[in-house]
Amino acid sequence: MRVELVADCRCLLAENPLWNASEQALYWTDIEGAELYRYFPSTQRYERFFAGEVVGGFTFQDDNSLLLFETNCIARLFPDGRRVIVRENIDAEMRRFNDVIADPEGRVFAGTNGTTRDNGGLYRVDPDGAITRLFQGTGCSNGMAFSPDLKHLYWTCTTTRAIFRFSYQRATGELSERTLFYSAPEAEGAPDGMTIDTEGNLWSCRWGGSSVLKLSSSGELLDKVVLPVEAVTSAVFGGRELNELYVTTARGREAADSHAGSIYRITGVGRGLPEFRSTYR
């Protein structure tokens, strides 16, 4: 297992990493910096390609545009740089959107950060534009992942330091049978973003815990990868074989001359699954 710094961008809050297989590039958002970035392993270079709007999460669309989940609105960002707002005034109690994930039918499950510890939650955004609030009850909705057999969705509630598992119906997008999957002790750090590998193991990041944890499909702690920064925010598998784990971080309370807020790559940790694309119209 090897941990290496690959993009020394030092973002305020790097989040929502997504691997673009067609470009062989890693994308991510700096939420507090109101910027979007991408990194090309072939040239070992990264670039900022969008700035000016707070983007809490995003998906790749099937037409290669980006679907941006911002501050109480959703927008599309086209390859030519055009940004078009497609939905506004979704939830007055939302501080902003946070982690989001597309499902195999082109829907998006989009979490929110609330203005209190209770009024954040999770929305489902359908391809036809319909938006359904699935539940509230958190201050910070966070990382999600689908099980390899697509029977379950994992969802992180950072506020209660818990990861939950739902039964997921692919045909309808319905979530049911909410079950506590993992409860993180305070010393471990707060659970943040996550991804899943081909064997069904979750790779769950720890804000304030300087690490990514490997959890089995039964909730057993299998391994811990330590990083040299405190605030580890999210992860995604990338590379041609999806066998490289890319990890985003945030500056948090660390000194300005540290590498906090940069992007790391971990190798020797197995393989991941392709991320789905949204089809919002």
One Martini backbone bead per residue (centre of mass of N, CA, C, O) as a GRO file, in nm:
protein
  281
    1MET     BB    1   0.096   0.036   0.023
    2ARG     BB    2   0.042   0.372  -0.120
    3VAL     BB    3   0.118   0.720  -0.046
    4GLU     BB    4   0.042   1.012  -0.258
    5LEU     BB    5   0.111   1.316  -0.387
    6VAL     BB    6  -0.058   1.478  -0.682
    7ALA     BB    7  -0.218   1.757  -0.577
    8ASP     BB    8  -0.099   2.081  -0.472
    9CYS     BB    9  -0.375   2.282  -0.412
   10ARG     BB   10  -0.487   2.375  -0.133
   11CYS     BB   11  -0.771   2.360  -0.050
   12LEU     BB   12  -1.022   2.434   0.156
   13LEU     BB   13  -1.262   2.213   0.025
   14ALA     BB   14  -1.219   1.917  -0.081
   15GLU     BB   15  -1.454   1.736  -0.301
   16ASN     BB   16  -1.619   1.514  -0.489
   17PRO     BB   17  -1.478   1.282  -0.632
   18LEU     BB   18  -1.430   1.215  -0.995
   19TRP     BB   19  -1.415   0.978  -1.251
   20ASN     BB   20  -1.303   1.022  -1.591
   21ALA     BB   21  -1.274   0.784  -1.828
   22SER     BB   22  -1.261   0.940  -2.105
   23GLU     BB   23  -1.017   1.136  -1.979
   24GLN     BB   24  -0.846   1.042  -1.748
   25ALA     BB   25  -0.984   1.204  -1.488
   26LEU     BB   26  -0.989   1.415  -1.206
   27TYR     BB   27  -1.256   1.539  -1.013
   28TRP     BB   28  -1.333   1.851  -0.821
   29THR     BB   29  -1.430   2.035  -0.529
   30ASP     BB   30  -1.412   2.368  -0.392
   31ILE     BB   31  -1.632   2.483  -0.190
   32GLU     BB   32  -1.507   2.742  -0.042
   33GLY     BB   33  -1.366   2.839  -0.324
   34ALA     BB   34  -1.552   2.817  -0.576
   35GLU     BB   35  -1.428   2.546  -0.730
   36LEU     BB   36  -1.300   2.362  -1.016
   37TYR     BB   37  -1.129   2.047  -1.080
   38ARG     BB   38  -0.843   1.881  -1.255
   39TYR     BB   39  -0.667   1.562  -1.313
   40PHE     BB   40  -0.373   1.439  -1.500
   41PRO     BB   41  -0.178   1.165  -1.484
   42SER     BB   42  -0.019   1.176  -1.760
   43THR     BB   43   0.099   1.486  -1.663
   44GLN     BB   44   0.076   1.578  -1.360
   45ARG     BB   45  -0.181   1.779  -1.385
   46TYR     BB   46  -0.360   2.069  -1.282
   47GLU     BB   47  -0.694   2.240  -1.296
   48ARG     BB   48  -0.885   2.522  -1.327
   49PHE     BB   49  -1.235   2.543  -1.480
   50PHE     BB   50  -1.401   2.679  -1.232
   51ALA     BB   51  -1.572   2.986  -1.110
   52GLY     BB   52  -1.813   3.145  -0.854
   53GLU     BB   53  -1.943   2.873  -0.730
   54VAL     BB   54  -2.101   2.683  -0.501
   55VAL     BB   55  -2.005   2.330  -0.490
   56GLY     BB   56  -2.112   2.045  -0.322
   57GLY     BB   57  -2.189   1.885  -0.595
   58PHE     BB   58  -2.149   1.629  -0.863
   59THR     BB   59  -2.218   1.523  -1.201
   60PHE     BB   60  -2.216   1.323  -1.470
   61GLN     BB   61  -2.333   1.339  -1.780
   62ASP     BB   62  -2.423   1.181  -2.078
   63ASP     BB   63  -2.320   1.468  -2.238
   64ASN     BB   64  -2.065   1.589  -2.054
   65SER     BB   65  -2.188   1.735  -1.850
   66LEU     BB   66  -2.258   1.916  -1.553
   67LEU     BB   67  -2.412   1.859  -1.236
   68LEU     BB   68  -2.492   2.119  -1.016
   69PHE     BB   69  -2.473   2.149  -0.654
   70GLU     BB   70  -2.555   2.413  -0.469
   71THR     BB   71  -2.723   2.699  -0.342
   72ASN     BB   72  -3.038   2.616  -0.384
   73CYS     BB   73  -2.930   2.486  -0.664
   74ILE     BB   74  -2.936   2.386  -1.015
   75ALA     BB   75  -2.679   2.310  -1.262
   76ARG     BB   76  -2.530   2.347  -1.584
   77LEU     BB   77  -2.212   2.238  -1.723
   78PHE     BB   78  -2.053   2.300  -2.009
   79PRO     BB   79  -1.781   2.247  -2.211
   80ASP     BB   80  -1.793   2.573  -2.296
   81GLY     BB   81  -1.882   2.709  -1.991
   82ARG     BB   82  -2.174   2.695  -1.959
   83ARG     BB   83  -2.421   2.821  -1.725
   84VAL     BB   84  -2.734   2.656  -1.622
   85ILE     BB   85  -3.019   2.706  -1.463
   86VAL     BB   86  -3.274   2.450  -1.357
   87ARG     BB   87  -3.295   2.508  -1.031
   88GLU     BB   88  -3.479   2.670  -0.766
   89ASN     BB   89  -3.579   2.689  -0.454
   90ILE     BB   90  -3.584   2.404  -0.283
   91ASP     BB   91  -3.461   2.491   0.024
   92ALA     BB   92  -3.472   2.713   0.288
   93GLU     BB   93  -3.304   2.512   0.502
   94MET     BB   94  -3.061   2.532   0.326
   95ARG     BB   95  -2.723   2.589   0.294
   96ARG     BB   96  -2.640   2.330   0.115
   97PHE     BB   97  -2.504   2.123  -0.076
   98ASN     BB   98  -2.359   1.804  -0.096
   99ASP     BB   99  -2.328   1.509  -0.140
  100VAL     BB  100  -2.342   1.308  -0.443
  101ILE     BB  101  -2.538   1.056  -0.648
  102ALA     BB  102  -2.560   0.840  -0.903
  103ASP     BB  103  -2.764   0.624  -1.070
  104PRO     BB  104  -2.839   0.374  -1.309
  105GLU     BB  105  -3.103   0.576  -1.403
  106GLY     BB  106  -3.003   0.897  -1.359
  107ARG     BB  107  -3.023   0.969  -1.089
  108VAL     BB  108  -3.016   1.179  -0.782
  109PHE     BB  109  -2.849   1.181  -0.474
  110ALA     BB  110  -2.902   1.463  -0.244
  111GLY     BB  111  -2.740   1.635  -0.013
  112THR     BB  112  -2.761   1.832   0.295
  113ASN     BB  113  -2.702   2.135   0.459
  114GLY     BB  114  -2.811   2.270   0.736
  115THR     BB  115  -2.910   2.523   0.975
  116THR     BB  116  -2.928   2.264   1.142
  117ARG     BB  117  -2.921   1.942   1.298
  118ASP     BB  118  -3.222   1.865   1.136
  119ASN     BB  119  -3.269   2.011   0.823
  120GLY     BB  120  -3.118   1.808   0.692
  121GLY     BB  121  -3.071   1.584   0.391
  122LEU     BB  122  -3.254   1.394   0.134
  123TYR     BB  123  -3.255   1.374  -0.223
  124ARG     BB  124  -3.446   1.314  -0.525
  125VAL     BB  125  -3.338   1.327  -0.871
  126ASP     BB  126  -3.495   1.319  -1.160
  127PRO     BB  127  -3.472   1.324  -1.503
  128ASP     BB  128  -3.750   1.512  -1.520
  129GLY     BB  129  -3.701   1.706  -1.240
  130ALA     BB  130  -3.793   1.566  -1.005
  131ILE     BB  131  -3.833   1.643  -0.647
  132THR     BB  132  -3.748   1.447  -0.350
  133ARG     BB  133  -3.800   1.428  -0.016
  134LEU     BB  134  -3.693   1.175   0.198
  135PHE     BB  135  -3.526   1.331   0.437
  136GLN     BB  136  -3.447   1.426   0.761
  137GLY     BB  137  -3.210   1.476   1.053
  138THR     BB  138  -2.963   1.668   0.968
  139GLY     BB  139  -2.674   1.873   0.923
  140CYS     BB  140  -2.482   1.642   0.760
  141SER     BB  141  -2.474   1.526   0.462
  142ASN     BB  142  -2.305   1.252   0.301
  143GLY     BB  143  -2.169   0.989   0.195
  144MET     BB  144  -2.205   0.757  -0.089
  145ALA     BB  145  -2.313   0.406  -0.178
  146PHE     BB  146  -2.323   0.129  -0.384
  147SER     BB  147  -2.372  -0.177  -0.411
  148PRO     BB  148  -2.273  -0.409  -0.639
  149ASP     BB  149  -2.589  -0.530  -0.651
  150LEU     BB  150  -2.796  -0.282  -0.604
  151LYS     BB  151  -2.954  -0.320  -0.304
  152HIS     BB  152  -2.780  -0.077  -0.179
  153LEU     BB  153  -2.757   0.220   0.032
  154TYR     BB  154  -2.514   0.434   0.146
  155TRP     BB  155  -2.518   0.664   0.437
  156THR     BB  156  -2.399   0.975   0.572
  157CYS     BB  157  -2.393   1.097   0.918
  158THR     BB  158  -2.204   1.329   1.063
  159THR     BB  159  -2.364   1.430   1.313
  160THR     BB  160  -2.387   1.107   1.429
  161ARG     BB  161  -2.153   0.920   1.330
  162ALA     BB  162  -2.303   0.768   1.075
  163ILE     BB  163  -2.389   0.462   0.898
  164PHE     BB  164  -2.624   0.379   0.651
  165ARG     BB  165  -2.867   0.131   0.536
  166PHE     BB  166  -3.043   0.070   0.232
  167SER     BB  167  -3.296  -0.022   0.050
  168TYR     BB  168  -3.286  -0.061  -0.314
  169GLN     BB  169  -3.487   0.053  -0.593
  170ARG     BB  170  -3.419   0.077  -0.917
  171ALA     BB  171  -3.700   0.133  -1.060
  172THR     BB  172  -3.779   0.386  -0.836
  173GLY     BB  173  -3.570   0.486  -0.594
  174GLU     BB  174  -3.632   0.346  -0.340
  175LEU     BB  175  -3.617   0.377   0.018
  176SER     BB  176  -3.546   0.131   0.279
  177GLU     BB  177  -3.458  -0.007   0.566
  178ARG     BB  178  -3.320   0.147   0.790
  179THR     BB  179  -2.969   0.090   0.890
  180LEU     BB  180  -2.726   0.049   1.110
  181PHE     BB  181  -2.382   0.006   1.020
  182TYR     BB  182  -2.204   0.257   1.153
  183SER     BB  183  -2.022   0.365   1.449
  184ALA     BB  184  -1.828   0.641   1.535
  185PRO     BB  185  -1.588   0.714   1.723
  186GLU     BB  186  -1.445   1.001   1.825
  187ALA     BB  187  -1.137   0.912   1.783
  188GLU     BB  188  -1.177   0.857   1.460
  189GLY     BB  189  -1.367   1.053   1.354
  190ALA     BB  190  -1.559   1.187   1.106
  191PRO     BB  191  -1.773   1.089   0.882
  192ASP     BB  192  -1.764   1.113   0.532
  193GLY     BB  193  -1.669   1.021   0.264
  194MET     BB  194  -1.720   0.766  -0.007
  195THR     BB  195  -1.656   0.424  -0.115
  196ILE     BB  196  -1.644   0.129  -0.336
  197ASP     BB  197  -1.577  -0.200  -0.396
  198THR     BB  198  -1.601  -0.508  -0.556
  199GLU     BB  199  -1.640  -0.651  -0.252
  200GLY     BB  200  -1.806  -0.430  -0.062
  201ASN     BB  201  -1.609  -0.224   0.044
  202LEU     BB  202  -1.565   0.045   0.248
  203TRP     BB  203  -1.438   0.388   0.197
  204SER     BB  204  -1.395   0.588   0.487
  205CYS     BB  205  -1.375   0.905   0.579
  206ARG     BB  206  -1.184   1.132   0.817
  207TRP     BB  207  -1.270   1.390   0.995
  208GLY     BB  208  -1.008   1.434   1.217
  209GLY     BB  209  -0.846   1.131   1.138
  210SER     BB  210  -0.628   1.089   0.905
  211SER     BB  211  -0.832   0.888   0.725
  212VAL     BB  212  -0.901   0.559   0.581
  213LEU     BB  213  -1.160   0.323   0.595
  214LYS     BB  214  -1.208  -0.031   0.603
  215LEU     BB  215  -1.526  -0.178   0.534
  216SER     BB  216  -1.725  -0.419   0.557
  217SER     BB  217  -2.044  -0.546   0.475
  218SER     BB  218  -2.069  -0.590   0.812
  219GLY     BB  219  -1.888  -0.349   0.965
  220GLU     BB  220  -1.591  -0.420   0.960
  221LEU     BB  221  -1.273  -0.342   1.057
  222LEU     BB  222  -0.990  -0.390   0.833
  223ASP     BB  223  -0.868  -0.090   0.780
  224LYS     BB  224  -0.596   0.172   0.781
  225VAL     BB  225  -0.533   0.488   0.626
  226VAL     BB  226  -0.276   0.713   0.658
  227LEU     BB  227  -0.257   1.064   0.661
  228PRO     BB  228  -0.083   1.395   0.659
  229VAL     BB  229  -0.385   1.483   0.735
  230GLU     BB  230  -0.678   1.561   0.904
  231ALA     BB  231  -0.884   1.637   0.660
  232VAL     BB  232  -1.076   1.378   0.534
  233THR     BB  233  -1.335   1.369   0.281
  234SER     BB  234  -1.274   1.180   0.010
  235ALA     BB  235  -1.345   0.906  -0.238
  236VAL     BB  236  -1.201   0.742  -0.541
  237PHE     BB  237  -1.187   0.543  -0.811
  238GLY     BB  238  -0.911   0.506  -1.045
  239GLY     BB  239  -0.804   0.459  -1.343
  240ARG     BB  240  -0.798   0.218  -1.585
  241GLU     BB  241  -0.855  -0.013  -1.337
  242LEU     BB  242  -0.965   0.105  -1.070
  243ASN     BB  243  -0.673   0.093  -0.863
  244GLU     BB  244  -0.710   0.397  -0.756
  245LEU     BB  245  -0.711   0.601  -0.465
  246TYR     BB  246  -0.875   0.900  -0.436
  247VAL     BB  247  -0.804   1.188  -0.217
  248THR     BB  248  -0.958   1.427  -0.026
  249THR     BB  249  -0.898   1.754   0.126
  250ALA     BB  250  -0.849   1.985   0.405
  251ARG     BB  251  -0.736   2.241   0.595
  252GLY     BB  252  -0.867   2.346   0.837
  253ARG     BB  253  -0.630   2.374   1.116
  254GLU     BB  254  -0.397   2.399   0.937
  255ALA     BB  255  -0.122   2.499   0.813
  256ALA     BB  256  -0.041   2.679   0.528
  257ASP     BB  257   0.234   2.489   0.475
  258SER     BB  258   0.069   2.260   0.416
  259HIS     BB  259  -0.106   1.986   0.228
  260ALA     BB  260  -0.370   2.072   0.288
  261GLY     BB  261  -0.617   2.030   0.029
  262SER     BB  262  -0.516   1.790  -0.119
  263ILE     BB  263  -0.418   1.521  -0.340
  264TYR     BB  264  -0.446   1.168  -0.311
  265ARG     BB  265  -0.279   0.842  -0.361
  266ILE     BB  266  -0.386   0.497  -0.345
  267THR     BB  267  -0.217   0.190  -0.348
  268GLY     BB  268  -0.308  -0.144  -0.291
  269VAL     BB  269  -0.667  -0.157  -0.253
  270GLY     BB  270  -0.783  -0.238  -0.518
  271ARG     BB  271  -1.114  -0.216  -0.666
  272GLY     BB  272  -1.351  -0.045  -0.844
  273LEU     BB  273  -1.637   0.130  -0.956
  274PRO     BB  274  -1.826   0.269  -1.168
  275GLU     BB  275  -1.971   0.558  -1.220
  276PHE     BB  276  -2.256   0.719  -1.256
  277ARG     BB  277  -2.489   0.884  -1.470
  278SER     BB  278  -2.669   1.149  -1.543
  279THR     BB  279  -3.019   1.257  -1.697
  280TYR     BB  280  -3.089   1.547  -1.680
  281ARG     BB  281  -3.367   1.766  -1.831
   0.00000   0.00000   0.00000
